[in-house]
């Protein structure tokens, strides 16, 4: 039937053409031309559409690469700043309206929302709350995790048995797409976008996946870097925090050291590194062995795998010596054999040991003499009938010897405490005049029989010191002045102000000190040997104690003396901060 109708139309059309004098073949020609033109136009249109799509895809790819490049530059940004940036970019690249990012726990059972895109934040009431979801009970949007692949739902409003409904306050979704983020085989996060105007397609999946995978790599990189930095920091604190010098020796030279090593050797890193251990020793050790020989022996044994423990004397960059305990053992660093040494300064401990030895010898020498006297005289007084006059004389001897013994023990204990740094100094501003006057008053009383005078200018600033300890200094100096000068002679206590300090002195008209002894009298147990001095009691600890106290005050003590004429002991102490003067 339609064929008959077509035929009828054709016959009518042909007769109409003939009436108008148009040839049939011309009509066919024009119709063909028109058909071809229409076809070309359609092809061109399709091509243009394909080109536009391709250009758009290229533009999106470019935008994503740009976003990834910017992500790489976000080295100082916080995790939140990074994820916010990526989420906003994901929303922009997929032309969505909302987006979210959630992290999955280790065993992929619980998902915690980490962040929402800015628009979602504005639209969604629940976006401000951190939310946790169990993967097995999640609705349609959990499919991406369960199926371990991106899922597009272009009609989110359509009924689906997997849907569980929105939590209250959730933004209304009409399109949704989400993709799991993998770390190897494991899903670590889920990124989702929604409400694009057009339908989501594979291009969107690619954009979202590549961008969020890039983000994960960035986060991982930062985690590794942070962990590396933290571990390096931890080791640095460990090595720098110890109180011992730690050094590394390779091919006979120091190649690495901690700060304590530089402090101990009083060197800069340039002065220390690159030099050999032998260069930091005196030629001969206290045990009389040649340093070079001893060190080489230790190094050979340590290289053979036998950890070495030894005592060694070292020379600092400023030329001073110190005694140390060394442990040396073999290590390897980047395939190269090295030696690691821990060097502990034992100078103080050695000094304490020496002090103890000295005490033992002091007990045997200095303490025995007064004790023998006390024992002898008391025994005599107990067993014999002695006249009252003689009794008093003997008791005075017993008293003096006991006093001497008590002073000796007191000084010794003080010195030991100071050396062990157990002495606590209570520093405050101390006025010098009352200090000198009190000391003078103590020594002016009978039976000392010396004229003690105080000569101090007015307006002396206070010094920084521990008053009780400064009394101890003055008492020691004054008792020496009394001991070593004749009865009836004058003892002067004076003071002056210097630039940043006050200097006070104790001057006597006594026996004086020979020039060669001047340097030594401040040493422990040093006593100038002469018969007139031997008459006086003492163990040679008083001036050692004076020097310890003054040094602990950041002060200075020295003596000027002329043999047979007298001595002056000077003590200079810093004045209290803020009272610096013209000098
Ligand atoms: P001690 O007086 O107990 O022997 P010190 O340490 O106080 O010990 O003094 C050390 C030595 O210095 C004394 O033995 C003495 O020879 C000398 N000395 C100290 N003060 C004076 C002084 N004012 N005059 C002369 N010699 C002194």
Boltz pocket constraint, residues with backbone or C-beta under 6 A from the ligand:
constraints:
  - pocket:
      binder: B
      contacts: [[A, 476], [A, 477], [A, 480], [A, 481], [A, 484], [A, 508], [A, 510], [A, 511], [A, 512], [A, 513], [A, 521], [A, 523], [A, 526], [A, 527], [A, 528], [A, 529], [A, 533], [A, 537], [A, 538], [A, 539], [A, 540], [A, 541], [A, 542], [A, 543], [A, 544], [A, 567]]
      max_distance: 6.0
